[in-house]
Amino acid sequence: MNNTILMVGAGSYLPEKVLTNDDLSAFVDTDDAWIKQRTGIHQRHMVADGELTSDMAVAAANDALSAAGLTSDDIDIIIVATTTPDDTFPSTASTVQHKLGSYQAFAFDIQAVCAGFIYALGVGESLLRSGKGRRALIIGAESFTKILDWSDRTTCVLFGDGAGAVVLEVADTPAQDWGVLSTVLHTDGRYRDILYVDGGPSSSKTVGHVRMRGQDVFKHAVEKLSSSMNEVIADAGHTPTDIDWLIPHQANIRIIDGIQKKLGLPPEKVVKTVAQHANTSAASIPLALSAATRDGRVKSGHLLAFEAIGGGLSWGASLVRYGRP
């Protein structure tokens, strides 16, 4: 069986509405300097009234398909990573399938919060590798501002909305050191209470709001992400110096800088969009990747390192040689 699963296109979508730190300070006890110093965030995007997670996912998917030179008819698998689905059920992915018209594809959601894109990438790659299809759309999409408590400045300043997508494809012929080279996934439910939402259909019959112990999350993030990055790099037979771009989960500039230093990478090899996007959860990595492909930084043949951590705690990393040989 062909063991080369290529990543052949990336796309993105951001809602039109922008909420700056100064905008936030009009109704939240905070200010621009406080937010920038602690997070690196300058602004975030917000969904419009009536704009759904599936709407953003479809826009990002179409953008990725265009970048890959494909259409929705070419897709066999659709996986949407989201914590903010349109409905409790059906899956947002099934709605995306309908809106794209990809009726030949099977579709489902994955929920691993901010680590969702890495989880979806790992699952999608495995399905293609096992012969369940030829091409897959992997989408991260979040309307995260819908689950924020706007009176809690420790959380509401951190998050934004958006969607990003990539197309995975089975290579026509095996290509050594191309495509998805390795993915590692981890979970530790003992730390559930440091980052969670205080609601759900089974527990409260409500959506709930994000709750977080920021210092605890930061401590775990740097240690666990650097460890998983070293794990995936070694598993792929590479070293950190081989990496062309680190494209991390865009949660906090201090976490990003901490990982970069632990890997011994120069700052200019890190894609950072946290200032413009804030933390878009499962959408943050594909959003950053799309930005870097669009402006020409990421090119076909570049070795990319992805990492993310989210509630659960769930975390993981992936190493990908981008494009087609």
SVG drawing of the C-alpha trace seen along z (x, -y; Angstrom):
<svg xmlns="http://www.w3.org/2000/svg" viewBox="-31 -52 51 54">
<polyline fill="none" stroke="black" stroke-width="0.4" points="0.0,0.0 1.2,-3.5 2.6,-5.0 2.9,-8.6 0.1,-10.9 0.7,-14.4 -0.6,-17.8 -1.3,-19.5 -3.3,-22.7 -4.2,-25.0 -7.0,-27.6 -8.6,-29.8 -11.5,-32.1 -11.8,-34.9 -15.0,-36.7 -15.2,-40.3 -15.7,-41.8 -12.5,-42.7 -12.5,-43.3 -9.3,-45.1 -8.0,-45.3 -9.2,-48.9 -12.7,-47.7 -12.6,-45.2 -11.5,-47.7 -14.8,-49.6 -16.7,-46.8 -14.1,-44.6 -11.8,-45.6 -8.6,-45.5 -6.5,-47.5 -4.4,-47.1 -1.0,-47.1 -2.2,-44.5 -3.4,-42.1 -0.3,-42.5 2.2,-42.1 0.6,-38.8 -0.5,-37.2 0.9,-39.1 -2.7,-39.5 -3.6,-42.8 -7.0,-41.8 -9.4,-39.0 -12.2,-38.2 -15.8,-37.6 -18.5,-35.7 -21.4,-37.9 -25.0,-37.3 -26.3,-34.3 -22.8,-33.2 -22.2,-29.5 -19.2,-27.4 -20.1,-25.4 -20.2,-28.5 -16.6,-29.4 -15.6,-25.7 -17.0,-25.7 -15.2,-28.9 -11.9,-27.6 -12.5,-24.3 -13.1,-25.9 -10.0,-28.0 -7.9,-24.9 -9.4,-23.0 -8.6,-25.9 -5.0,-26.0 -4.7,-22.2 -6.2,-22.5 -9.2,-20.3 -13.0,-20.5 -15.4,-19.2 -16.1,-16.2 -12.5,-15.0 -12.9,-14.6 -13.6,-11.2 -13.4,-12.1 -14.3,-15.3 -13.2,-15.8 -14.1,-18.9 -12.3,-19.6 -14.4,-21.9 -15.5,-22.6 -18.3,-24.9 -20.5,-22.9 -23.6,-24.3 -25.7,-21.8 -25.4,-19.2 -26.1,-16.8 -25.7,-16.2 -22.0,-16.7 -20.9,-20.0 -19.0,-17.9 -22.2,-16.5 -23.5,-20.1 -20.2,-21.0 -20.5,-18.0 -24.0,-19.1 -22.9,-22.7 -20.0,-21.6 -22.0,-19.0 -19.4,-16.3 -22.0,-13.6 -19.5,-10.9 -17.5,-11.7 -18.2,-10.4 -17.9,-13.1 -17.6,-13.4 -16.4,-15.8 -13.5,-15.5 -13.4,-17.2 -10.0,-17.8 -10.4,-21.5 -7.2,-23.4 -5.5,-20.2 -8.3,-19.2 -6.5,-20.0 -3.6,-17.7 -6.0,-14.9 -8.0,-15.3 -4.8,-15.3 -3.7,-12.1 -7.1,-10.4 -7.4,-11.6 -3.9,-10.4 -4.6,-7.0 -7.8,-6.6 -6.1,-7.4 -3.2,-5.2 -5.6,-2.3 -7.3,-2.7 -10.5,-4.4 -10.2,-7.1 -7.8,-9.0 -8.3,-12.6 -9.4,-14.1 -10.4,-17.6 -9.1,-18.3 -10.8,-21.4 -10.5,-23.3 -13.4,-25.7 -14.4,-27.6 -17.0,-30.2 -15.2,-30.4 -16.5,-33.8 -19.9,-32.1 -18.7,-30.3 -16.9,-33.1 -17.9,-34.8 -17.3,-38.5 -17.1,-39.4 -14.0,-37.2 -11.0,-39.1 -8.7,-36.1 -10.4,-34.2 -12.4,-36.5 -9.4,-38.5 -7.7,-35.3 -10.0,-33.9 -11.3,-34.6 -13.2,-33.0 -12.1,-31.5 -11.5,-28.4 -8.6,-26.8 -8.4,-23.7 -5.9,-21.4 -6.2,-18.8 -4.5,-15.4 -3.9,-13.2 -2.5,-9.7 0.5,-10.1 0.4,-8.4 3.7,-6.8 5.5,-6.5 7.9,-9.4 10.4,-9.1 10.4,-11.9 7.3,-13.6 3.8,-14.3 2.7,-13.5 5.9,-11.9 4.8,-11.4 2.0,-12.4 1.9,-11.9 -1.2,-12.3 -1.5,-12.5 -4.2,-13.0 -4.2,-13.3 -7.6,-13.6 -6.2,-14.3 -5.9,-18.0 -9.4,-18.5 -10.1,-21.2 -7.4,-23.6 -9.1,-24.2 -12.8,-23.3 -16.3,-24.6 -18.7,-24.6 -21.7,-23.2 -22.9,-20.6 -26.0,-18.5 -25.3,-15.8 -24.2,-17.9 -26.1,-21.1 -28.2,-21.2 -26.5,-24.4 -23.6,-25.4 -21.5,-26.8 -18.5,-29.2 -14.7,-28.7 -12.9,-28.4 -9.2,-28.3 -6.3,-28.4 -3.9,-30.2 -0.6,-29.7 -1.2,-25.9 -2.0,-25.7 1.2,-27.6 3.3,-25.3 1.9,-22.2 1.9,-23.7 5.6,-24.4 6.7,-21.1 4.3,-18.9 4.5,-20.6 8.3,-20.6 8.3,-16.9 5.9,-16.0 7.8,-18.0 11.0,-16.2 9.1,-12.9 7.7,-13.5 10.9,-14.8 12.8,-11.8 10.1,-9.4 10.4,-10.9 14.2,-10.5 14.9,-14.3 16.4,-16.9 15.1,-20.3 17.6,-21.9 15.9,-20.2 12.7,-22.2 11.9,-25.0 8.9,-26.3 7.4,-25.8 3.7,-26.5 2.4,-26.2 -1.0,-26.6 -1.5,-30.3 -2.5,-30.5 0.0,-32.8 3.2,-34.5 5.0,-33.4 4.2,-29.7 5.2,-30.0 8.5,-31.6 9.1,-29.0 8.7,-26.1 10.9,-27.9 13.7,-28.3 13.4,-24.7 13.7,-23.4 16.7,-25.7 15.0,-27.3 15.7,-30.9 12.6,-33.2 12.5,-33.8 11.6,-30.1 8.3,-30.5 5.0,-31.4 3.1,-33.7 -0.5,-34.9 -1.6,-35.2 -1.4,-39.0 -4.0,-39.2 -6.1,-36.1 -5.8,-35.5 -6.5,-31.9 -8.9,-30.3 -8.6,-26.8 -8.7,-24.0 -8.5,-26.6 -5.3,-28.3 -2.7,-26.0 -4.4,-25.8 -5.1,-29.5 -1.4,-30.2 -0.3,-27.7 -2.7,-29.3 -1.3,-32.8 2.3,-31.5 1.5,-29.7 -0.4,-32.8 2.5,-35.2 5.1,-32.8 7.0,-31.8 5.9,-28.2 6.7,-26.5 6.4,-23.0 9.1,-20.8 9.4,-22.7 9.4,-20.7 6.7,-21.9 6.3,-21.2 2.9,-21.6 2.0,-21.4 -1.0,-22.2 -2.5,-21.6 -6.0,-22.0 -8.5,-21.0 -8.5,-17.4 -5.6,-17.9 -5.1,-16.8 -2.0,-17.6 0.1,-16.5 2.5,-17.3 3.0,-16.5 5.9,-16.7 4.9,-17.3 6.8,-17.8 4.4,-20.2 3.2,-20.0 3.6,-17.5 7.0,-16.1"/>
</svg>
